[in-house]
């Protein structure tokens, strides 16, 4: 039988660029659109890579994969984004083995997020995994690792207070805007983009007292759906210039790959003395960075948002050691599962051998039993073999730390087919 290569935690790698070292301008140069993600994974498949997860959000573009050559992950990122390799080498990161897996878990629970305990990041990690899975590029090892990731996240929420308060970028943005404007009640607010972030932002605006909110989206039907939910008016792209002229606060969160708000759209503001706060929650940025110099605009991007002065943040911060301990435990559990895989080929071979013996013995005595009894005999013998296998599996897994001796004994005892030295 072909001897399977035992998976090791040392096979994992993670590379990327995120908000800790790279500003928004640099992050957008390495961001991946949906089309670019697909092209990246297609190339990865061609060169034999599987188990590749791409997480590309406003604060990070990161690649996690089961490979011992992280350099190829970086090369593909540079190829599909047009980012400069030297810039990645200066501001990006590379993790291997234990640290790569630890990084994935820290990202998933929100410890690595700009907003500590971010409630949205686990959804983004799950979506990244599900997308790779939909392309048929997920093997057993990554599937099992994702189960540990999800369990780690669940434990971080149920066993600690990391989720206390509203920990999302959208919440931090609305909180920032309210401090700037003192109150939302009499302010005119334009929300451009009604996707995932836009929906959460809209809910937070309403919860914090906003009344005069206009929704604008390239897909008007999507904006109308959200408008009906919160009883808010909707505008079209043709109304953008007019709405900008009357807005006190503009929040933009779209998936556009270029600015949707530019200098020429603010001509009616010039000379009025009015000042509008603009929050850009998009990467790539959707508000032209040149508007930072506009006399009537206070432009705020992702890098200027945080909630570190919020009491809810301080409560979450006190739980970091508890969450780190949970991550340590789940990494240990994953390593245990990896170690147990050393005996899986022997378990499989033993199971096949016992069921083969069972089937051959039934065939010998088939003529001695009425047809009505054969089904009962088959059921009974199958149960006996399964019970024997259950005990054998427990024993083999308990001895996974020294598998060579125990597997050699089992192969000899049951005369199993010798394993090939060729690793798959």
Secondary structure, 3 states (H helix, E strand, C coil): CCECCCCCHHHEEEEEEECCCCCHHHHHHCCCCHHHHHHHHHHHHHCCCCCEEEEECCCEEEEEEECCCHHHHHHHHHHHHCCCHHHHHHHCEEEECHHHHHHHHHHHHCCCCCCCCCCCHHHHHHHHHHHHHHCCCCCHHHHHHHHHHHHHHHHHHHCCCCCCCCCCHHHHHHHHHHHHHCCCCCCEEEEECCCHHHHHHHHHHHHCCCCEEEEECCCHHHHHHHHHHHCCEEECHHHHHHHHHHCCEEEECCCCCCCCECHHHHCCCCCCCCCEEEEECCCCCCECHHHHHCCCEEEECHHHCCCCCCHHHHHHHCCHHHHHHHHHHHHHHHHHHHHHHHHHHHHHHHHHHHHHHHHHHHHHHHHHCCHHHHHHHHHHHHHHHHHHHHHHHHHHHHCHHHHHHHHHHHHHHHCCCCCCCCEC
